Amino acid sequence: MDTVSLTGKELAAAINADTKARAATLTEAGTAPRLALVVANDDPASAWYVNSLRKAAERLGIDCDRIDLGADASADALRAELAARSADTAVDAIMLQTPLPEGVTLDDVSSSIVATKDVDGVSPLSLGLLAAGLDGFVPATSEAVVELLKHHDVPLTGRHVAVVGRSNVVGKPLGQLLLAENATVTIAHSRTVDLPAVTSAADIVVAAAGRIGLVTGKHVAEGAVVVDVGTNEAADGGIVGDVEAESVRGKASALSPVPGGVGPVTTALLMRHVVVAAEKARAE
Ligand code: NAP
């Protein structure tokens, strides 16, 4: 079977073109949209990602501040910074980078990001709004999976989707978004018994576990669609996903590449969220 590549570059380019036009309209009307990136680590992968977000923002006409609190910042310092940016009317959007300092969890600090600026949907309020089916910012990676599938005309209504991973950042919010699309959702995790049997029963498999090569040909039914969310550092320093592409290709009907699949759509949606936040703030 031919396995179609579910690339994200064209979709990301279309989203970015719209975002750029909307950012220009806001700038012409007074001020450019402004994103605050709050960082509290000295992780090279995070620094690379922050840099790529800054470049993406710059290309789209979004102002971007990097606020570095240092890798030993306390939960109190992070909460204070996030609360200050939440109250600052010059800031439209806030993103908190991970990893956080040792001993500090996202749950300790994320509620200090006001929901109207929480463009990656990490706060308990944003996650609760999503679970209740109410309007709010949705975690961009989860949204990217759904948008990528729709872009490639993969039907979701009535389809059985198996999501591997149950984090608050990807797996759980993705489950909510897929339910809203009328899919039948199974969420698997590290305690799932017989993962290959669970995922082989699905029409669509989404791998979001952060484990290189976790999903192989034996995890996937003939003709299934596979989305790889994983971004893991390979031995050669490159980025690899959670799917063993060699054994899945030829069996699946479609597979998203890493890099070039979910990743560019995630960044594009984050930037779109920044513009949406700014538009709403200006309309108040
Ligand atoms: P995470 O917080 O570490 O969660 C991983 C999840 O996978 C957990 O629910 C864990 O189960 C499950 N898991 C781990 N090993 C497993 C196994 N052997 N079998 C079944 N389930 C297993 O990771 P995350 O933040 O959700 O990120 C997941 C992946 O997505 C990572 O590679 C990350 O880099 C990537 N990511 C990509 C983007 C993007 O834009 N492309 C954005 C964000 C994240 P338990 O709950 O039982 O521990």
Boltz pocket constraint, residues with backbone or C-beta under 6 A from the ligand:
constraints:
  - pocket:
      binder: B
      contacts: [[A, 141], [A, 164], [A, 165], [A, 166], [A, 167], [A, 168], [A, 169], [A, 170], [A, 171], [A, 188], [A, 189], [A, 190], [A, 191], [A, 192], [A, 195], [A, 207], [A, 208], [A, 209], [A, 210], [A, 211], [A, 214], [A, 228], [A, 229], [A, 230], [A, 231], [A, 232], [A, 262], [A, 263], [A, 266], [A, 267]]
      max_distance: 6.0
